[in-house]
Amino acid sequence: MFNKPRIKFYCSLPEIKEKYPIIPAKDFNFNWFRNSALAFKKVSEEIGQKQAVTGAAKCPGIRPIMQNGVILRSWFDLTINTNKDANNFDFFIPSGIGTYLQGRQFNKKLVSWFTPDDPAHITPVHESSLQTLIKITTPWSVAVPKGWKLLFMPIPYPDEPEFTAVHGMLTEGNYYPVNAIINVHRRPGELHIPAGTPLMQMIPVKDETIAVDVLDMDEAVRNLELKNDYNANHTFIVKHKL
């Protein structure tokens, strides 16, 4: 029987694998989305038979990307303090975690960074954000099967929009380290990232090239566009499948 290719994640700390495993993105419930769905339901009940009702919870472009791939979460509390200086920050982690890591012989530096003073490692950052990128080390590694790539990307619609992970992509290969490099947008101020917070999303992508055509609009395409427009707008509540 043909076995489907699998992306495999490995964790060197069993407690983290148990408490904060990498999870399917569809299984994580964001607070903002739940609140949006409740608000949509309330508005629909109040005015749904009088005027069109739409909402983020029903948007055909938001839900699919939120449910795609898997989520890497933070595995220890991290607080980052920034000031008016564009490059400098202070960070704090639970002091007791060091004893645990020593017991597990996990000797990697949990938090490191890339500053503008090291142009070989820094990527463009918005001027209002902390100019230093912060690397959060994890106990995870990943093997990407032949014929696939793994896209690293920010959480598309996070509860905490004051930091974002940088983008990246792994090609096929074994035992890549999985770490989150984040850009902090709150400056000055204090950013608290509790253990369990989504840090980034990872989406499998088939390793193939697809042709792209750029065409003029013709009558057949225009008619399809009008048909879709009617289907989306002829009822008071837009019925996109969740």
PyMOL commands that set and color helices and strands:
alter all, ss='L'
color gray80, all
select helices_A, chain A and resi 14-19+25-27+31-47+56-58+62-66+97-103+219-233
alter helices_A, ss='H'
color red, helices_A
select strands_A, chain A and resi 8-11+23-24+70-73+78-82+89-92+111-114+133-144+148-153+163-165+168-170+173-184+189-193+198-206
alter strands_A, ss='S'
color yellow, strands_A
deselect
rebuild
show_as cartoon
